[in-house]
Amino acid sequence: MLDEKIKSKVKNKEIEEFIKEESFKKIQTPVKIKERIKDKFGIELAYKQISNLCSKQRVKKFGDPSEDANSLKDLCMKILGNVSGFYFNYKINDKQVLKSLFFSTKSMHEGFKLYNNLLIMDTIFSANRFRMPLLPGTVVDNEGKTMLTFFSLAF
């Protein structure tokens, strides 16, 4: 009986280490990690359990997301005070977690005013610290080159 408890703890530790490693690989979602755990260990864990373990690992490695949200907001406020033509807007929820952010520099805005007949927007999903879609806005100039006009993070 005691031997089984030890084996169970060892296996749980192995699974926890596996989740730790997997959660930092590019675009590894809890669903994909769940499938890999089932393949490797023959155990089916609940999605929420894996998601919570992944979140804990991210907080251990990077710190709390609310710290990043406030740091990003403070950085943008500092730039706003020192750079003319810089624009940004943001929303932070009551837990101080970033919900959305938009920014554009003066040159980005001028590029948009000149070449706004074709605006290209393509979201990059959950590949950032906040697991939020990143929306870069780009335009094509008269030489066929793309030019960034804004960045947005939002849920």
N, C-alpha and C positions, 0 to 999 in steps of 0.2 A: 504493500500500500504506500509506504513512504517512498519507495523507489519510483512509483508512478507519479507522485506529486513532484518529485525532483525532475523527472523527464518532462512533465507538463510545464514546469517553470522554465526549463532550458529551452523548450520549443517556443514558449511565449516570448522569451528573450530573443531568440533567433528571428521570430516573426517581427518583433519590434525593431530589431536592427535592419531587417530587410526593408521594412516600411521607411525607416530613416534614410537608407540609401536611395530607395526608389523615389521618395518625395522630392529629391533635389535634381532628378534627371529632367531633361527638357520635356515639357508638356506631358508629365505623368499625372494623370488624373486619378482620383480615388477609385473610379470604376476600373481603370486599367490595372492599378495596383491590386485591386480585389481579384481580378482575373489571374494575375501573376502569382498571388498567394495561393489561390486554389490549385494552380498548376504545380507549383513548387512544393507546397506543404500538404495539399489535399484537404485543406480546411477552408470553409466558406465563412468569412467574417462579414458582419453587417457594414453596409456602406458608411453609415454615420460613425462607426467605431474607427474605420480607416481614415475618414475625413478628419476626425478629431485628432488622431495620432499625427497625421500630416501637418495639421495646424500647429500642434505643439512643437513639432520639429522645426517648422519655419520660425516660430517665435524664439525657440532656443538659439537658432542660428542667426537670425536677423534682428531680433528684438520685436517688441510689440508694434503692430501696424499703426497704432495711434501716434507713436513717436515719429514714424516716418511721415505721416500725414501732417503733423504739426511742423516738422522740419521743412517739408516741401512748401507748405504755406508760408513759413517764415522766410525761406529763401526767395520765394516769389515776391513777398512784400518788400524785401530788401532791394531786389532788382527793380521793382515798381518805383521805389523812391529814388533810384539812381540812374535809371535808363529811360529816356523819353520815348514815348510811343510803345512801351511795353504794356500789354493788357493781359490780365488774368482774372478768372473768377473760379470760385470753388465752393463746395458744400461739404461740411463735416457733420456727422450725426451726433446725437447726444452722448455717445460713447467715445467721441473724439476720433472716429474712424472715417477716413476719406471716402466720400460717396461720389464726388465728381470734381474734375479740375479741367480748366480750359486755359491755354495761353497762346499768345501770338506776339512776336516782336514787331517793331516798326517796319523792318525790311520784309518780313513775312506778309504783313498787312498791305504794304505797297505792291508786292508781287501779286497778291490777290486782286487788288484794284485794277492792275494792268492786264492780267490774264485770267479773268474770271469766267470766260466762256466755256471752259472745261475744268470742272472740279472733280478730282479723283479722291474717293474716300474708300478705304479698305480697312476694316478692323482687324486687329491682331488680338486674338482672344486669350486672356489669362496667362500671358507669358511674362508678367511683371510681378513685382513684389505684392501688389494688392490683389492679384488674380482678377484684374479688371480688364475689360476690353480697351485697347489703346486705339484711338482713331487719329491717324495723321491725315491732315488735309493737304493735298498737293494740287498744283496746277501745272500746265504745260506752257512754256513760253514760246515765243515766235521762232526759236531755234530748235524746238523739239525737246528741250531739256525740262525735267521736272523740277519744281520749286516747292518747298514746304511752305504752307501758309498758316497752319496752326496744329496744335496737338491737343487732344482731349482724352481724359480717362473718365469713364462713367459706367455705372451699373444700369 
